[in-house]
Amino acid sequence: MPTAHRCPDPPAIAPAQGGYAHAVEVAAHCRLLYISGQIPVRADGHVPVSFAAQCHVVWDNLLAVLAAAGYEPGHLVKVTTFLSSASHGDENGAIRRERLGDVTPALTVIITGIYDPAWLLEIEAIAARPE
């Protein structure tokens, strides 16, 4: 039995587009991993300038935390992305789809101020896997 599965899109609303699910159901008896907001800072402390480079660093960091805890990208059930500007939305979505492939977690994107003005995004996530 899978740990989590994408729920069907309700017929009364528009289908989910862009590599996410309206809802993901997590099966009983699962381990949950809550990943704090990952920021675009490399291990050496460097923060890239471009949005694309920052986005890749954030995904590198998030996937490293996931792997260190014994999880895989397919275990992601919820991803929340905080963007400093709506102008990064399309590029953010394209990079997320590139990095996650067929994985379609529930997703929220929020346009907001970010803690450090040099950071253009931050991503937090929840993952679930069988016990």
Secondary structure, DSSP 8 states (H G I E B T S, - for coil): --SEEE----TTS----SS-BS-EEE-SSEEEEEEEEE-S--TTS---SSHHHHHHHHHHHHHHHHHHTT--GGGEEEEEEEES-GGGHHHHHHHHHHHHTT---EEEEEE---SSTT--EEEEEEEEEE-
